[in-house]
Amino acid sequence: MTTRNHTELRENAVKVVCNAESSSEYFVLGKDVSLPQINLHYLVLPSNIGGAASHERPWLAFFAGQMHGRVRPQLIEQWKDDPDMRIYEVPPNNLTTKPSYIQQMKESKYCICAMGYEVNSPRIVESIYYDCVPVIIADNLVLPFSDVLNWSMFSVTVPEAKIKKLKTLLTSIPHHVYRSMQQRLESVRKHFIWHDEPEEYDIFHMILHSVWMSRLRQLDSSQKSLKQL
């Protein structure tokens, strides 16, 4: 609401937002910055991060969440009864106890990160925490830190129009490719962790780097415009 109603702020500030939607008039691609969405109502302890090795994950894919937006209803309609995947329309009553939500992420090869009302989802970062390769279904999402990270090396992007082919797309990925993606999650994880005091290369520094890169692009663009004049 602030940027929508304040033209000067919108045009002259770099926004850092979770809802980084390339098709939105309120997110300027190349200027504004995508912020990884993280649930901060619980503390992720270092001992809780990580998960089973690739060969110890019995489930192909996992998703549990409320049904809203245009994507999730399609996901449920197509895959809620598939025996190889755990796709829940409403999380079972025991999902917060045994087995836990986190445990199911740790036991699944892929974690479905489907957009809801907005393109962003905290599941992307949660997947990275628990070595579950993120499967991103949100056509217009600008992925965080894309000027540094090559997301195709540790995640899978599925177009919304291909939800019906989701299982085929995942099972067609060779195991050695999946294993490499999963192993890379451990390498990039440090970029998505908050600390009480910022640590080198953590999410705080990554956000500052993205803002800095945005500023450099703006300065470069201004200099080119001046040269043309």
Backbone as a chain_set.jsonl record, in Angstrom:
{"seq": "MTTRNHTELRENAVKVVCNAESSSEYFVLGKDVSLPQINLHYLVLPSNIGGAASHERPWLAFFAGQMHGRVRPQLIEQWKDDPDMRIYEVPPNNLTTKPSYIQQMKESKYCICAMGYEVNSPRIVESIYYDCVPVIIADNLVLPFSDVLNWSMFSVTVPEAKIKKLKTLLTSIPHHVYRSMQQRLESVRKHFIWHDEPEEYDIFHMILHSVWMSRLRQLDSSQKSLKQL", "coords": {"N": [[0.835, -1.206, 0.0], [1.985, 1.185, 0.709], [3.909, 1.746, -1.309], [2.24, 1.781, -3.484], [0.678, 4.027, -3.083], [2.439, 6.078, -2.887], [4.081, 7.697, -5.027], [6.613, 8.944, -5.456], [8.289, 7.603, -3.642], [8.047, 4.988, -4.637], [9.257, 5.22, -7.124], [11.855, 5.962, -6.582], [13.092, 4.394, -4.701], [14.619, 1.29, -3.704], [12.783, -1.513, -3.503], [12.477, -4.17, -1.184], [11.087, -7.133, -1.138], [8.943, -9.922, -0.291], [6.883, -10.751, -1.992], [7.71, -10.926, -4.834], [6.882, -10.359, -7.778], [7.106, -10.623, -11.158], [5.267, -9.779, -13.013], [3.848, -7.8, -11.822], [2.879, -4.418, -11.432], [3.949, -3.097, -9.35], [6.345, -4.135, -8.691], [9.472, -3.661, -9.787], [11.33, -5.041, -12.181], [14.753, -5.7, -12.108], [15.301, -3.456, -10.654], [13.979, -3.574, -8.095], [14.117, -5.862, -5.262], [14.116, -9.329, -4.531], [12.983, -10.893, -1.645], [13.706, -13.639, 0.37], [11.098, -15.597, 1.661], [10.469, -16.35, 5.007], [9.321, -18.245, 7.729], [9.177, -16.891, 10.814], [8.202, -17.583, 13.265], [9.096, -19.726, 14.58], [12.124, -21.15, 15.824], [14.822, -22.148, 13.909], [16.904, -24.563, 14.643], [20.401, -25.222, 14.407], [21.029, -27.95, 14.663], [18.823, -29.154, 13.704], [18.678, -28.787, 11.059], [19.091, -29.974, 7.712], [18.933, -33.348, 6.379], [17.793, -36.661, 5.391], [19.881, -38.806, 3.363], [19.938, -39.04, -0.27], [19.169, -41.645, -1.086], [17.688, -42.51, 1.023], [15.171, -41.512, 1.112], [11.924, -42.106, 0.909], [9.694, -41.013, -0.381], [8.493, -39.478, -3.339], [7.6, -36.81, -3.643], [6.418, -33.99, -1.687], [3.776, -32.102, -0.272], [1.981, -29.901, 1.783], [-0.629, -27.887, 2.742], [-2.769, -24.978, 2.928], [-5.615, -24.467, 0.771], [-5.511, -22.148, -1.539], [-5.447, -19.568, -4.019], [-4.502, -19.953, -7.526], [-3.028, -22.177, -8.227], [-2.642, -24.28, -6.294], [-5.177, -25.688, -5.931], [-5.251, -27.073, -8.394], [-3.038, -28.699, -8.113], [-3.789, -30.405, -6.01], [-6.066, -31.602, -7.113], [-4.97, -33.135, -9.158], [-3.008, -34.793, -7.938], [-3.422, -35.722, -5.299], [-4.086, -38.344, -4.617], [-2.022, -39.911, -5.4], [0.16, -42.658, -4.99], [2.907, -42.422, -4.7], [3.506, -39.949, -3.829], [3.142, -37.459, -1.285], [0.662, -35.518, -1.031], [-1.246, -33.151, 0.347], [-4.49, -31.895, 0.865], [-5.647, -30.739, 3.127], [-3.651, -30.428, 5.9], [-3.047, -33.413, 7.707], [-4.331, -34.223, 11.008], [-2.341, -35.207, 12.641], [-0.026, -34.243, 11.605], [1.602, -32.38, 12.743], [2.738, -33.701, 14.746], [3.43, -36.795, 14.795], [3.957, -38.364, 11.774], [6.095, -35.496, 11.7], [5.713, -32.259, 10.112], [8.16, -31.216, 9.251], [9.671, -33.566, 9.302], [8.527, -35.015, 7.238], [9.319, -33.492, 5.097], [11.997, -34.024, 5.228], [12.026, -36.644, 4.469], [11.327, -36.761, 1.864], [12.039, -36.616, -1.614], [11.601, -34.445, -3.306], [10.249, -31.218, -2.665], [7.229, -29.636, -2.962], [6.717, -26.39, -3.915], [4.339, -24.488, -4.14], [2.68, -21.641, -5.37], [0.422, -19.493, -3.543], [-2.032, -17.25, -2.718], [-0.239, -15.304, -3.358], [2.887, -15.107, -5.199], [5.094, -15.948, -3.791], [6.527, -18.243, -1.347], [7.072, -19.713, 1.839], [7.978, -22.282, 1.799], [10.014, -22.695, 0.01], [12.456, -21.86, 1.175], [12.333, -23.482, 3.444], [12.53, -26.002, 2.271], [15.149, -25.924, 1.344], [16.47, -25.841, 3.773], [16.078, -28.454, 4.695], [17.207, -30.243, 2.931], [15.583, -31.011, 0.798], [14.789, -31.077, -2.446], [13.691, -28.131, -3.92], [10.63, -27.692, -5.678], [9.464, -25.455, -7.729], [6.511, -23.853, -8.343], [5.309, -21.34, -9.761], [4.712, -19.031, -11.882], [5.52, -16.319, -12.254], [7.359, -15.632, -10.337], [10.121, -13.931, -9.055], [13.091, -15.174, -8.344], [14.98, -15.168, -5.296], [18.199, -13.596, -4.962], [19.156, -14.114, -7.515], [21.077, -12.961, -9.066], [23.375, -13.978, -8.182], [23.062, -16.694, -7.484], [22.559, -19.73, -9.222], [19.676, -21.008, -9.753], [18.734, -23.229, -11.1], [20.519, -25.206, -10.621], [20.025, -26.321, -8.174], [17.347, -26.608, -7.783], [13.997, -27.195, -9.069], [12.017, -25.901, -11.611], [8.687, -25.751, -12.429], [6.409, -25.074, -14.916], [3.216, -23.537, -14.464], [1.275, -24.446, -16.208], [1.963, -27.056, -16.631], [1.292, -28.771, -14.566], [-0.119, -31.158, -14.654], [1.746, -32.849, -15.672], [3.558, -33.203, -13.7], [4.572, -35.44, -12.153], [5.745, -37.003, -14.149], [7.713, -35.241, -15.056], [9.359, -35.061, -12.783], [10.15, -37.715, -12.28], [11.6, -38.178, -14.54], [13.994, -36.993, -14.202], [17.332, -37.767, -14.02], [18.883, -39.914, -11.572], [21.466, -39.223, -10.721], [21.567, -36.56, -11.352], [19.552, -35.488, -9.745], [20.744, -36.143, -7.259], [22.995, -34.507, -7.288], [21.802, -31.978, -7.25], [20.573, -32.072, -4.743], [22.805, -32.251, -3.062], [23.945, -29.788, -3.49], [22.261, -28.13, -2.11], [23.127, -28.037, 0.507], [25.35, -26.453, 0.214], [24.341, -23.939, -0.544], [22.733, -23.274, 1.54], [23.587, -21.646, 3.677], [23.154, -19.097, 2.776], [20.543, -18.527, 3.276], [19.91, -18.272, 5.91], [19.088, -16.677, 8.921], [20.827, -14.871, 11.46], [21.336, -13.963, 14.892], [23.381, -12.122, 15.151], [24.641, -10.865, 12.221], [26.274, -13.061, 9.942], [29.037, -13.899, 7.815], [28.144, -14.048, 4.439], [25.503, -14.766, 4.987], [21.852, -14.549, 5.019], [21.292, -11.86, 5.524], [23.543, -10.47, 4.549], [23.384, -11.273, 1.907], [21.041, -10.032, 1.038], [21.778, -7.335, 1.273], [23.762, -7.341, -0.67], [22.239, -7.792, -2.973], [20.722, -5.433, -3.057], [22.787, -3.604, -3.385], [23.753, -4.419, -5.919], [21.531, -3.765, -7.439], [21.555, -0.998, -7.166], [23.964, -0.397, -8.486], [23.261, -1.124, -11.082], [21.35, 0.812, -11.626], [22.889, 3.156, -11.5], [24.648, 2.678, -13.615], [22.86, 2.644, -15.725], [21.992, 5.298, -15.632], [24.338, 6.682, -16.239], [24.771, 5.828, -18.861], [22.589, 6.988, -20.081], [23.216, 9.701, -19.784], [25.476, 9.865, -21.393], [24.366, 9.466, -23.879], [22.925, 11.786, -24.151]], "CA": [[0.0, 0.0, 0.0], [2.868, 2.351, 0.787], [4.484, 2.06, -2.613], [1.165, 2.073, -4.425], [0.125, 5.357, -2.828], [3.513, 7.063, -2.762], [4.77, 7.589, -6.31], [8.02, 9.327, -5.338], [8.979, 6.499, -2.977], [8.056, 3.842, -5.535], [10.16, 5.451, -8.254], [13.215, 6.312, -6.181], [13.617, 3.479, -3.691], [14.704, -0.132, -4.03], [11.923, -2.298, -2.61], [12.909, -5.533, -0.876], [9.793, -7.714, -0.789], [8.739, -11.351, -0.538], [5.995, -10.926, -3.134], [8.464, -10.414, -5.976], [6.159, -10.853, -8.946], [7.592, -9.888, -12.318], [4.147, -9.224, -13.775], [3.193, -6.769, -11.027], [3.335, -3.054, -11.707], [4.564, -2.569, -8.135], [7.683, -4.716, -8.565], [10.213, -3.272, -10.985], [12.382, -6.021, -12.442], [16.041, -5.065, -12.312], [15.488, -2.444, -9.604], [13.549, -4.082, -6.794], [14.848, -7.05, -4.815], [13.301, -10.419, -3.996], [13.345, -11.285, -0.28], [13.234, -14.994, 0.689], [10.1, -15.626, 2.732], [10.811, -17.29, 6.071], [8.484, -18.21, 8.922], [10.022, -16.57, 11.958], [7.518, -17.879, 14.521], [9.824, -20.79, 15.254], [13.563, -21.055, 15.661], [15.434, -23.287, 13.24], [18.161, -24.873, 15.308], [21.375, -25.844, 13.489], [20.995, -29.411, 14.752], [17.601, -29.619, 13.046], [18.824, -28.548, 9.632], [19.617, -31.126, 6.972], [17.955, -34.423, 6.212], [18.288, -37.959, 4.959], [20.552, -38.883, 2.072], [19.009, -39.207, -1.382], [18.648, -43.008, -1.17], [16.899, -42.794, 2.216], [13.943, -40.713, 1.027], [10.979, -43.007, 0.242], [8.613, -40.329, -1.09], [8.931, -38.674, -4.472], [7.326, -35.386, -3.432], [5.594, -33.672, -0.529], [3.17, -30.778, -0.125], [0.859, -29.789, 2.704], [-0.942, -26.475, 2.939], [-4.134, -24.552, 2.673], [-5.974, -24.334, -0.637], [-5.871, -20.823, -2.022], [-4.728, -19.232, -5.244], [-4.889, -20.681, -8.745], [-2.171, -23.333, -8.476], [-2.785, -25.37, -5.334], [-6.309, -26.565, -6.244], [-4.875, -27.965, -9.494], [-2.093, -29.665, -7.561], [-4.562, -31.378, -5.244], [-6.947, -32.329, -8.035], [-4.2, -34.075, -9.972], [-2.013, -35.654, -7.307], [-3.633, -36.039, -3.88], [-4.241, -39.789, -4.414], [-0.892, -40.644, -5.969], [0.815, -43.411, -3.911], [4.331, -42.095, -4.587], [3.662, -38.586, -3.341], [2.301, -37.041, -0.172], [0.084, -34.228, -1.384], [-2.387, -33.015, 1.249], [-5.369, -30.729, 0.737], [-5.615, -30.19, 4.475], [-2.679, -31.228, 6.655], [-3.645, -34.319, 8.688], [-4.258, -33.754, 12.39], [-1.115, -35.644, 13.293], [1.129, -33.821, 10.83], [2.482, -31.583, 13.582], [3.308, -34.564, 15.783], [4.125, -37.942, 14.206], [5.244, -37.738, 11.494], [6.025, -34.045, 11.693], [5.812, -31.585, 8.82], [9.577, -31.174, 8.902], [10.145, -34.92, 9.041], [8.091, -35.414, 5.902], [10.199, -32.817, 4.147], [13.282, -34.719, 5.28], [11.883, -37.982, 3.897], [10.877, -36.625, 0.475], [13.086, -36.193, -2.546], [11.249, -33.114, -3.79], [9.217, -30.508, -1.911], [6.47, -28.782, -3.87], [6.582, -25.004, -3.447], [3.307, -23.94, -5.026], [2.183, -20.337, -4.961], [-0.937, -19.391, -3.035], [-2.561, -15.974, -3.19], [0.902, -14.583, -3.904], [3.826, -16.021, -5.857], [6.116, -16.404, -2.863], [6.164, -19.309, -0.417], [8.153, -20.051, 2.77], [8.409, -23.663, 1.564], [11.256, -22.712, -0.753], [13.557, -21.829, 2.131], [12.226, -24.682, 4.279], [13.068, -27.115, 1.485], [16.607, -25.796, 1.359], [16.921, -26.209, 5.119], [15.967, -29.886, 4.996], [17.772, -31.037, 1.826], [14.501, -31.472, -0.061], [14.947, -30.229, -3.624], [12.469, -27.349, -4.143], [9.962, -27.692, -6.979], [8.806, -24.154, -7.677], [5.394, -23.689, -9.287], [4.854, -19.948, -9.653], [5.268, -18.571, -13.156], [6.057, -14.957, -12.286], [8.194, -15.38, -9.172], [11.523, -13.56, -9.232], [13.768, -15.913, -7.285], [15.951, -14.35, -4.56], [19.648, -13.705, -5.165], [19.406, -14.712, -8.835], [22.274, -12.381, -9.664], [24.503, -14.735, -7.643], [22.773, -18.121, -7.441], [21.94, -20.378, -10.369], [18.657, -21.841, -9.116], [18.525, -24.485, -11.835], [21.488, -26.184, -10.136], [19.588, -26.935, -6.92], [15.886, -26.606, -7.698], [13.277, -27.495, -10.304], [10.91, -24.984, -11.878], [7.651, -26.373, -13.252], [5.389, -24.109, -15.331], [1.879, -23.815, -13.943], [0.522, -25.174, -17.237], [2.408, -28.451, -16.712], [1.029, -29.473, -13.31], [-0.544, -32.52, -14.986], [2.935, -33.635, -16.025], [4.492, -33.05, -12.596], [5.245, -36.691, -11.805], [6.592, -37.379, -15.283], [8.87, -34.35, -15.065], [10.249, -35.378, -11.666], [10.721, -39.06, -12.439], [12.5, -38.188, -15.701], [15.29, -36.435, -13.797], [18.239, -38.866, -13.654], [19.201, -39.905, -10.147], [22.712, -38.514, -10.454], [21.264, -35.127, -11.428], [18.864, -35.189, -8.484], [21.695, -36.219, -6.155], [23.836, -33.298, -7.352], [20.992, -30.852, -6.788], [20.39, -32.18, -3.299], [24.084, -31.955, -2.412], [24.2, -28.349, -3.584], [21.447, -27.431, -1.112], [23.972, -27.812, 1.679], [26.271, -25.362, -0.092], [23.656, -22.648, -0.63], [21.88, -23.083, 2.718], [24.063, -20.547, 4.52], [22.653, -17.83, 2.252], [19.126, -18.389, 3.617], [19.786, -18.392, 7.36], [19.245, -15.471, 9.74], [21.538, -15.01, 12.729], [21.168, -12.812, 15.782], [24.403, -11.215, 14.647], [24.903, -11.314, 10.848], [27.507, -13.786, 9.656], [29.471, -13.755, 6.437], [27.387, -14.721, 3.383], [24.16, -15.19, 5.391], [20.762, -13.904, 4.287], [21.411, -10.415, 5.689], [24.539, -9.982, 3.606], [22.892, -11.523, 0.551], [20.069, -8.978, 0.719], [22.54, -6.111, 1.038], [24.431, -7.487, -1.96], [21.232, -7.61, -4.022], [20.413, -3.999, -3.105], [23.971, -2.964, -3.961], [23.762, -4.706, -7.355], [20.457, -2.97, -8.022], [22.032, 0.384, -7.224], [24.961, -0.315, -9.552], [22.55, -1.143, -12.367], [20.715, 2.12, -11.81], [23.935, 4.124, -11.796], [25.127, 2.384, -14.957], [21.818, 3.09, -16.652], [21.994, 6.767, -15.634], [25.533, 7.126, -16.957], [24.55, 5.603, -20.296], [21.635, 8.004, -20.541], [23.925, 10.957, -19.873], [26.353, 9.804, -22.555], [23.517, 9.601, -25.061], [22.576, 13.208, -24.258]], "C": [[0.867, 1.252, 0.0], [3.399, 2.721, -0.586], [3.41, 2.383, -3.645], [0.695, 3.517, -4.301], [1.175, 6.449, -2.75], [4.409, 6.949, -3.991], [6.26, 7.885, -6.192], [8.836, 8.211, -4.684], [9.114, 5.31, -3.922], [9.099, 4.009, -6.635], [11.614, 5.623, -7.838], [13.814, 5.412, -5.11], [13.696, 2.065, -4.253], [13.826, -0.884, -3.027], [12.53, -3.685, -2.416], [11.68, -6.253, -0.337], [9.752, -9.201, -1.082], [7.922, -11.573, -1.806], [6.62, -10.302, -4.381], [7.887, -11.003, -7.256], [6.501, -10.004, -10.16], [6.468, -9.232, -13.111], [3.418, -8.106, -13.031], [3.751, -5.393, -11.359], [4.052, -2.45, -10.502], [5.909, -3.227, -7.83], [8.409, -4.451, -9.869], [11.399, -4.22, -11.154], [13.682, -5.306, -12.772], [16.343, -3.976, -11.305], [15.148, -3.002, -8.237], [14.163, -5.457, -6.524], [13.898, -8.06, -4.191], [13.85, -10.868, -2.645], [12.842, -12.705, -0.013], [12.243, -14.958, 1.85], [10.444, -16.716, 3.738], [9.814, -17.129, 7.215], [9.376, -17.997, 10.138], [9.351, -16.892, 13.293], [8.147, -19.07, 15.235], [11.313, -20.623, 14.949], [14.089, -22.316, 15.0], [16.799, -23.527, 13.875], [19.128, -25.535, 14.329], [21.316, -27.371, 13.504], [19.792, -30.0, 14.015], [17.677, -29.493, 11.531], [19.463, -29.764, 8.962], [18.552, -32.198, 6.867], [18.624, -35.691, 5.729], [18.999, -37.858, 3.61], [19.535, -39.214, 0.979], [18.395, -40.605, -1.419], [17.8, -43.396, 0.041], [15.606, -41.985, 2.254], [12.898, -41.502, 0.238], [9.942, -42.308, -0.628], [9.175, -39.458, -2.208], [8.767, -37.186, -4.183], [6.376, -35.191, -2.262], [5.054, -32.248, -0.637], [2.045, -30.873, 0.894], [0.606, -28.31, 2.944], [-2.381, -26.177, 2.605], [-4.358, -24.317, 1.176], [-6.4, -22.895, -0.948], [-4.983, -20.483, -3.205], [-5.144, -20.134, -6.392], [-4.146, -21.989, -8.926], [-2.492, -24.509, -7.567], [-4.013, -26.25, -5.583], [-6.01, -27.534, -7.39], [-3.941, -29.068, -9.007], [-2.825, -30.784, -6.824], [-5.41, -32.239, -6.163], [-6.19, -33.427, -8.781], [-3.469, -35.14, -9.145], [-2.295, -36.074, -5.865], [-3.734, -37.55, -3.617], [-3.079, -40.599, -4.974], [-0.109, -41.351, -4.859], [2.29, -43.063, -3.714], [4.592, -40.716, -3.995], [2.729, -38.348, -2.161], [1.833, -35.613, -0.442], [-1.216, -34.084, -0.596], [-3.171, -31.739, 0.967], [-5.454, -29.988, 2.059], [-4.63, -31.036, 5.264], [-3.371, -32.131, 7.668], [-3.431, -33.826, 10.113], [-2.937, -34.105, 13.051], [0.148, -35.15, 12.591], [2.101, -32.991, 11.66], [3.098, -32.424, 14.697], [4.093, -35.695, 15.136], [3.377, -38.41, 12.961], [5.1, -36.225, 11.406], [6.119, -33.505, 10.268], [7.268, -31.581, 8.352], [10.097, -32.561, 8.558], [9.731, -35.394, 7.661], [8.9, -34.71, 4.816], [11.538, -33.556, 4.078], [13.23, -36.095, 4.623], [11.43, -37.951, 2.444], [12.014, -36.121, -0.398], [12.852, -34.75, -2.996], [10.16, -32.518, -2.905], [8.543, -29.507, -2.844], [6.268, -27.409, -3.235], [5.627, -24.286, -4.395], [2.802, -22.605, -4.493], [0.769, -20.439, -4.413], [-1.576, -18.135, -3.605], [-1.461, -15.153, -3.852], [1.922, -15.59, -4.434], [4.837, -16.622, -4.894], [5.59, -17.497, -1.938], [7.331, -19.577, 0.525], [8.688, -21.456, 2.556], [9.721, -23.727, 0.798], [12.452, -22.755, 0.189], [13.528, -23.054, 3.032], [12.797, -25.893, 3.557], [14.589, -27.109, 1.495], [17.167, -26.208, 2.716], [17.029, -27.72, 5.288], [16.367, -30.785, 3.822], [16.711, -31.675, 0.942], [14.477, -30.554, -1.277], [13.647, -29.468, -3.909], [11.948, -27.506, -5.572], [9.056, -26.463, -6.993], [7.75, -24.062, -8.767], [4.797, -22.313, -9.057], [5.477, -19.205, -10.827], [5.997, -17.23, -13.081], [6.941, -14.622, -11.091], [9.623, -15.036, -9.587], [12.284, -14.179, -8.066], [14.833, -15.058, -6.613], [17.387, -14.64, -4.984], [20.005, -14.315, -6.52], [20.614, -14.118, -9.532], [23.536, -13.088, -9.172], [24.287, -16.238, -7.787], [22.109, -18.598, -8.73], [20.935, -21.398, -9.832], [18.442, -23.169, -9.827], [19.483, -25.578, -11.372], [21.038, -26.886, -8.858], [18.069, -26.9, -6.726], [15.298, -26.939, -9.063], [12.143, -26.484, -10.442], [9.944, -25.657, -12.842], [6.632, -25.304, -13.641], [4.012, -24.511, -14.809], [1.062, -24.654, -14.927], [0.881, -26.648, -17.302], [2.218, -29.213, -15.399], [0.605, -30.915, -13.575], [0.631, -33.427, -15.307], [3.957, -33.646, -14.894], [5.268, -34.331, -12.301], [6.18, -37.136, -12.915], [7.863, -36.535, -15.311], [9.862, -34.716, -13.972], [10.915, -36.739, -11.841], [11.682, -39.137, -13.623], [13.873, -37.593, -15.37], [16.203, -37.582, -13.376], [18.66, -38.759, -12.184], [20.479, -39.128, -9.849], [22.515, -36.994, -10.525], [20.543, -34.682, -10.15], [19.854, -35.158, -7.326], [22.596, -34.987, -6.123], [23.067, -32.079, -6.861], [20.845, -30.889, -5.276], [21.674, -31.813, -2.559], [24.381, -30.462, -2.439], [23.367, -27.56, -2.571], [22.264, -27.122, 0.134], [24.91, -26.625, 1.459], [25.592, -24.002, -0.073], [22.874, -22.313, 0.639], [22.288, -21.884, 3.555], [23.531, -19.195, 4.061], [21.203, -17.558, 2.649], [18.878, -18.512, 5.124], [20.01, -17.035, 8.013], [20.033, -15.811, 10.997], [21.254, -13.786, 13.593], [22.159, -11.717, 15.439], [24.779, -11.71, 13.249], [26.264, -11.987, 10.708], [27.798, -13.708, 8.163], [28.655, -14.641, 5.494], [25.999, -15.19, 3.837], [23.113, -14.35, 4.672], [20.83, -12.377, 4.374], [22.393, -9.842, 4.671], [24.103, -10.191, 2.16], [21.892, -10.452, 0.114], [20.796, -7.665, 0.434], [23.248, -6.168, -0.313], [23.45, -7.259, -3.108], [20.856, -6.142, -4.172], [21.562, -3.237, -3.756], [24.023, -3.185, -5.468], [22.675, -3.91, -8.079], [20.896, -1.523, -8.19], [23.066, 0.564, -8.328], [24.301, -0.296, -10.928], [21.908, 0.202, -12.655], [21.74, 3.184, -12.173], [24.465, 3.936, -13.21], [24.135, 2.87, -15.999], [21.802, 4.616, -16.762], [23.175, 7.307, -16.418], [25.384, 6.938, -18.456], [23.6, 6.62, -20.863], [22.305, 9.352, -20.715], [24.83, 11.007, -21.094], [25.566, 9.999, -23.84], [23.107, 11.058, -25.279], [23.757, 14.024, -24.781]], "O": [[0.528, 2.255, -0.629], [3.343, 3.885, -0.982], [3.641, 3.164, -4.568], [0.355, 4.154, -5.298], [0.842, 7.62, -2.567], [5.381, 6.193, -3.991], [7.082, 7.166, -6.759], [9.946, 7.911, -5.124], [10.177, 4.694, -4.0], [9.75, 3.041, -7.029], [12.514, 5.447, -8.659], [14.935, 5.65, -4.66], [12.943, 1.692, -5.154], [14.111, -0.883, -1.829], [13.031, -4.295, -3.361], [11.272, -6.011, 0.799], [10.424, -9.69, -1.99], [8.221, -12.466, -2.598], [6.137, -9.301, -4.91], [8.359, -12.027, -7.749], [6.218, -8.806, -10.188], [6.693, -8.239, -13.803], [2.469, -7.528, -13.561], [4.957, -5.23, -11.545], [4.692, -1.405, -10.621], [6.541, -2.909, -6.823], [8.018, -4.949, -10.925], [12.346, -4.198, -10.368], [13.709, -4.41, -13.616], [17.502, -3.605, -11.114], [15.956, -2.909, -7.313], [14.66, -6.122, -7.433], [12.999, -7.705, -3.428], [15.033, -11.182, -2.518], [11.645, -12.953, -0.159], [12.515, -14.362, 2.893], [10.682, -17.865, 3.366], [9.5, -16.01, 7.621], [10.229, -18.829, 10.448], [9.868, -16.518, 14.345], [7.776, -19.387, 16.365], [11.694, -20.029, 13.94], [13.834, -23.424, 15.471], [17.736, -22.761, 13.653], [18.7, -26.337, 13.499], [21.53, -28.012, 12.475], [19.75, -31.199, 13.738], [16.836, -30.032, 10.811], [20.263, -30.48, 9.565], [17.397, -31.974, 7.23], [19.849, -35.787, 5.663], [18.748, -36.944, 2.825], [18.41, -39.619, 1.271], [17.217, -40.744, -1.749], [17.251, -44.497, 0.08], [15.018, -41.798, 3.32], [12.979, -41.562, -0.989], [9.364, -42.932, -1.518], [10.196, -38.791, -2.043], [9.672, -36.393, -4.44], [5.629, -36.096, -1.891], [5.761, -31.322, -1.034], [1.251, -31.814, 0.87], [1.518, -27.568, 3.307], [-3.107, -27.015, 2.071], [-3.43, -24.013, 0.427], [-7.523, -22.492, -0.646], [-3.9, -21.046, -3.367], [-6.03, -20.976, -6.246], [-4.584, -22.838, -9.703], [-2.601, -25.637, -8.047], [-3.904, -27.47, -5.458], [-6.457, -28.68, -7.366], [-4.04, -30.219, -9.433], [-2.514, -31.963, -6.997], [-5.466, -33.459, -6.01], [-6.718, -34.517, -9.003], [-3.324, -36.274, -9.601], [-1.453, -36.74, -5.261], [-3.488, -37.987, -2.493], [-3.139, -41.828, -5.02], [0.255, -40.709, -3.874], [2.863, -43.376, -2.67], [5.73, -40.354, -3.698], [1.666, -38.96, -2.057], [2.519, -34.642, -0.122], [-2.177, -34.812, -0.843], [-2.603, -30.654, 0.845], [-5.347, -28.762, 2.106], [-4.765, -32.259, 5.292], [-4.213, -31.652, 8.427], [-2.474, -33.104, 10.394], [-2.466, -33.378, 13.926], [1.256, -35.571, 12.925], [3.284, -32.902, 11.331], [3.887, -31.921, 15.497], [5.302, -35.57, 14.944], [2.226, -38.828, 13.089], [4.025, -35.742, 11.052], [6.546, -34.201, 9.348], [7.564, -31.903, 7.201], [10.881, -32.714, 7.621], [10.487, -36.092, 6.986], [9.136, -35.27, 3.745], [12.132, -33.692, 3.008], [14.266, -36.651, 4.261], [11.174, -39.0, 1.853], [12.838, -35.311, 0.026], [13.781, -33.946, -3.058], [9.26, -33.225, -2.452], [9.197, -28.648, -3.435], [5.71, -27.296, -2.143], [6.042, -23.582, -5.316], [2.532, -22.466, -3.3], [0.013, -21.344, -4.766], [-1.657, -17.968, -4.822], [-1.718, -14.398, -4.79], [1.829, -16.784, -4.149], [5.381, -17.695, -5.157], [4.382, -17.659, -1.765], [8.473, -19.664, 0.071], [9.749, -21.794, 3.08], [10.464, -24.702, 0.92], [13.351, -23.58, 0.027], [14.578, -23.611, 3.354], [13.475, -26.719, 4.168], [15.23, -28.15, 1.635], [18.215, -26.849, 2.793], [17.949, -28.215, 5.939], [15.929, -31.931, 3.725], [16.92, -32.76, 0.399], [14.174, -29.368, -1.146], [12.607, -30.092, -4.118], [12.709, -27.462, -6.539], [8.011, -26.442, -6.344], [8.049, -24.177, -9.955], [3.883, -22.15, -8.249], [6.637, -18.798, -10.767], [6.992, -17.031, -13.778], [7.243, -13.452, -10.855], [10.25, -15.756, -10.364], [12.132, -13.746, -6.924], [15.524, -14.296, -7.29], [17.74, -15.771, -5.317], [21.044, -14.962, -6.655], [21.128, -14.702, -10.486], [24.631, -12.837, -9.675], [25.202, -16.972, -8.163], [21.209, -17.944, -9.257], [21.307, -22.523, -9.496], [18.008, -24.137, -9.204], [19.285, -26.75, -11.694], [21.592, -27.921, -8.49], [17.574, -27.137, -5.624], [16.0, -26.961, -10.074], [11.398, -26.245, -9.491], [10.33, -26.081, -13.932], [6.043, -24.682, -12.757], [3.694, -25.697, -14.728], [0.247, -25.479, -14.514], [0.183, -27.421, -17.957], [2.913, -30.198, -15.152], [0.939, -31.806, -12.794], [0.514, -34.649, -15.221], [5.1, -34.052, -15.1], [6.495, -34.303, -12.21], [7.289, -37.596, -12.646], [8.954, -37.048, -15.558], [11.072, -34.689, -14.198], [12.108, -36.89, -11.579], [12.491, -40.061, -13.702], [14.802, -37.683, -16.172], [15.864, -38.309, -12.442], [18.776, -37.665, -11.633], [20.563, -38.446, -8.827], [23.208, -36.239, -9.843], [20.87, -33.654, -9.556], [19.811, -34.247, -6.5], [22.922, -34.483, -5.048], [23.613, -31.243, -6.141], [20.975, -29.865, -4.606], [21.625, -31.134, -1.533], [24.999, -29.932, -1.516], [23.731, -26.44, -2.213], [22.104, -26.064, 0.743], [25.225, -25.887, 2.393], [26.188, -23.017, 0.362], [22.404, -21.186, 0.795], [21.431, -21.178, 4.087], [23.459, -18.252, 4.85], [20.686, -16.472, 2.385], [17.766, -18.82, 5.554], [20.976, -16.334, 7.712], [19.916, -16.913, 11.532], [20.966, -12.706, 13.078], [21.821, -10.534, 15.438], [25.195, -12.859, 13.1], [27.262, -11.543, 11.276], [26.899, -13.477, 7.354], [28.501, -15.839, 5.732], [25.367, -15.959, 3.113], [23.449, -13.532, 3.815], [20.474, -11.68, 3.424], [22.101, -8.845, 4.01], [24.417, -9.379, 1.29], [21.898, -10.021, -1.039], [20.474, -6.966, -0.526], [23.326, -5.162, -1.019], [23.787, -6.61, -4.098], [20.687, -5.656, -5.29], [21.344, -2.341, -4.572], [24.304, -2.251, -6.22], [22.881, -3.439, -9.198], [20.642, -0.899, -9.221], [23.046, 1.573, -9.033], [24.716, 0.442, -11.821], [21.919, 0.675, -13.791], [21.496, 4.015, -13.048], [24.707, 4.91, -13.924], [24.517, 3.435, -17.024], [21.62, 5.162, -17.85], [23.041, 8.271, -17.172], [25.818, 7.785, -19.238], [23.771, 7.074, -21.995], [22.014, 10.075, -21.668], [24.947, 12.041, -21.752], [26.05, 10.629, -24.78], [22.959, 11.515, -26.413], [23.647, 15.24, -24.935]]}, "num_chains": 1, "name": "protein.A"}
